[in-house]
Amino acid sequence: MKNIVIQVKTSYYYQLNFVVSLLNQISDTSLEVRKVVVEICNIVATRGARLAAAGILGILKKLGKDSISDAKGEKNVIAMDGGLYEHYTEYSKCLENTIKELVGEDVSESIIIEHSNDGSGIGAALLAASHSQYLDA
């Protein structure tokens, strides 16, 4: 529901009445109710982006990539998959700003977040391929 509501926000709150009605069987919602629903979705999306950024930082720390490296120009590319990151620009901005806030301006310049189509399918294929080498041993 969150992604649908946020996309509807661009067409303003009047279309949200239809979405809320459809999803929750609530009819005749007021503009104030629709604004509250959009605000709740924004809060949930912001929290999700900040938690995702914290998870990314945890992985970068584990890999030792959370500080400025001696190799100049070295970049760390994080591939993100999913409609929320792809279509809801506030989510992607919040994710990137949170990473910048957590690691600092200098380190954040070496971190690139890119949208990856079918990232989960590719990840599953890589995992299966890496696991199959252990079955042969």
RABELUR-V188052 format. One line per field, one symbol per residue. ss: DSSP state (H for helix, E for strand, L for the rest). Layout:
ss->???
This chain:
ss->LHHHHHHHHLLLLLLHHHHHHHHHLLLLLLHHHHHHHHHHHHHHHHHHHHHHHHHHHHHHHHLLLLLLLLLLLLLEEEEELLHHHHHLHHHHHHHHHHHHHHHLHHHHLLEEEEELLLHHHHHHHHHHHHHHHHHHL
